[in-house]
């Protein structure tokens, strides 16, 4: 019998709603912000040395919240220098929110923005077709490697675009997170199609080592409150379950036995901890900074 389960990505509207709820219920952006405030200035300390323009490429920039924080750190390190910030983002909705955010942010006078409504693969194909290979001082890929077909090839392509002092920064879920436990155990039961792949920081060192690349890893603690997932019929809980399993309407379409096992798994220490009557999912992240 063909499973009625469908990938969450097939319904972009529900995907965005579940993603926004995930951001609201998790410390994801807070953890990233702490990294940007604390460690990022050191990471970008030499990317613009001796340059009159700094080129920054955002791959999967989303609505731009983290991008603008990164740009503020580049501005602080290189005051007054022109920054050329190009964004690759396949969602028109996200690009329009990004543009709104830019319009509402002061102090961006020295930043020039260009948006490309395309995937990382489409960008690479277009550059190859135009025989262009623009070099970048800083490239970042935040929570987007799940949506590329060939992770090693994508990482190597963007790494090849770095200037001699440049840096490639990748943020992914940690190999020590609840996501890793969930994906390893149940990934094959979810309706992934070709739209999304399970990759965590646990997979990256192998890829980078075999390509002979130098890199540093930073673990970022983070959690997500999934208590509502255990309340039958709770709308937020159902949306979060969709996000956790990348499955559209998981609660309604998953076989009962799969749902039972998954709900049990979500409560176990490999995925979550109980704190003050709440179930907190381990949403730890990992930042990988790759040298040129």
ChimeraX attribute file (.defattr): number of C-alpha atoms within 10 A of each C-alpha:
attribute: neighborCount
match mode: 1-to-1
recipient: residues
	/A:1	3
	/A:2	4
	/A:3	11
	/A:4	13
	/A:5	19
	/A:6	19
	/A:7	21
	/A:8	25
	/A:9	19
	/A:10	14
	/A:11	12
	/A:12	12
	/A:13	12
	/A:14	17
	/A:15	20
	/A:16	16
	/A:17	14
	/A:18	23
	/A:19	17
	/A:20	14
	/A:21	16
	/A:22	21
	/A:23	13
	/A:24	13
	/A:25	17
	/A:26	20
	/A:27	18
	/A:28	20
	/A:29	14
	/A:30	14
	/A:31	18
	/A:32	22
	/A:33	17
	/A:34	12
	/A:35	16
	/A:36	18
	/A:37	14
	/A:38	11
	/A:39	12
	/A:40	18
	/A:41	16
	/A:42	11
	/A:43	18
	/A:44	20
	/A:45	14
	/A:46	15
	/A:47	22
	/A:48	21
	/A:49	12
	/A:50	8
	/A:51	12
	/A:52	11
	/A:53	16
	/A:54	22
	/A:55	23
	/A:56	25
	/A:57	23
	/A:58	23
	/A:59	25
	/A:60	26
	/A:61	26
	/A:62	24
	/A:63	21
	/A:64	22
	/A:65	15
	/A:66	17
	/A:67	20
	/A:68	18
	/A:69	15
	/A:70	21
	/A:71	16
	/A:72	18
	/A:73	17
	/A:74	22
	/A:75	19
	/A:76	12
	/A:77	17
	/A:78	21
	/A:79	11
	/A:80	13
	/A:81	17
	/A:82	18
	/A:83	22
	/A:84	16
	/A:85	21
	/A:86	19
	/A:87	24
	/A:88	23
	/A:89	24
	/A:90	19
	/A:91	17
	/A:92	15
	/A:93	14
	/A:94	18
	/A:95	22
	/A:96	15
	/A:97	15
	/A:98	21
	/A:99	15
	/A:100	13
	/A:101	15
	/A:102	17
	/A:103	10
	/A:104	9
	/A:105	11
	/A:106	8
	/A:107	9
	/A:108	17
	/A:109	10
	/A:110	14
	/A:111	19
	/A:112	12
	/A:113	14
	/A:114	11
	/A:115	18
	/A:116	17
	/A:117	16
	/A:118	18
	/A:119	18
	/A:120	24
	/A:121	17
	/A:122	14
	/A:123	16
	/A:124	17
	/A:125	12
	/A:126	13
	/A:127	13
	/A:128	11
	/A:129	9
	/A:130	9
	/A:131	9
	/A:132	10
	/A:133	11
	/A:134	11
	/A:135	18
	/A:136	25
	/A:137	24
	/A:138	24
	/A:139	26
	/A:140	23
	/A:141	22
	/A:142	19
	/A:143	17
	/A:144	19
	/A:145	24
	/A:146	16
	/A:147	19
	/A:148	18
	/A:149	14
	/A:150	12
	/A:151	17
	/A:152	17
	/A:153	13
	/A:154	16
	/A:155	20
	/A:156	14
	/A:157	14
	/A:158	19
	/A:159	21
	/A:160	15
	/A:161	20
	/A:162	21
	/A:163	18
	/A:164	12
	/A:165	16
	/A:166	25
	/A:167	25
	/A:168	24
	/A:169	21
	/A:170	22
	/A:171	23
	/A:172	22
	/A:173	26
	/A:174	25
	/A:175	19
	/A:176	20
	/A:177	24
	/A:178	25
	/A:179	27
	/A:180	23
	/A:181	18
	/A:182	17
	/A:183	18
	/A:184	11
	/A:185	12
	/A:186	15
	/A:187	17
	/A:188	9
	/A:189	14
	/A:190	18
	/A:191	19
	/A:192	19
	/A:193	11
	/A:194	10
	/A:195	14
	/A:196	18
	/A:197	17
	/A:198	15
	/A:199	19
	/A:200	22
	/A:201	23
	/A:202	16
	/A:203	14
	/A:204	19
	/A:205	16
	/A:206	12
	/A:207	16
	/A:208	16
	/A:209	11
	/A:210	10
	/A:211	12
	/A:212	9
	/A:213	14
	/A:214	12
	/A:215	16
	/A:216	11
	/A:217	15
	/A:218	15
	/A:219	19
	/A:220	19
	/A:221	18
	/A:222	21
	/A:223	21
	/A:224	20
	/A:225	23
	/A:226	23
	/A:227	18
	/A:228	18
	/A:229	21
	/A:230	16
	/A:231	12
	/A:232	10
	/A:233	12
	/A:234	11
	/A:235	12
	/A:236	19
	/A:237	21
	/A:238	22
	/A:239	25
	/A:240	26
	/A:241	25
	/A:242	22
	/A:243	23
	/A:244	21
	/A:245	22
	/A:246	22
	/A:247	24
	/A:248	25
	/A:249	21
	/A:250	24
	/A:251	19
	/A:252	13
	/A:253	14
	/A:254	19
	/A:255	14
	/A:256	11
	/A:257	9
	/A:258	13
	/A:259	16
	/A:260	11
	/A:261	11
	/A:262	16
	/A:263	14
	/A:264	11
	/A:265	18
	/A:266	24
	/A:267	18
	/A:268	14
	/A:269	13
	/A:270	17
	/A:271	20
	/A:272	23
	/A:273	18
	/A:274	14
	/A:275	9
	/A:276	7
	/A:277	8
	/A:278	13
	/A:279	22
	/A:280	23
	/A:281	26
	/A:282	26
	/A:283	24
	/A:284	22
	/A:285	26
	/A:286	22
	/A:287	21
	/A:288	21
	/A:289	20
	/A:290	21
	/A:291	18
	/A:292	17
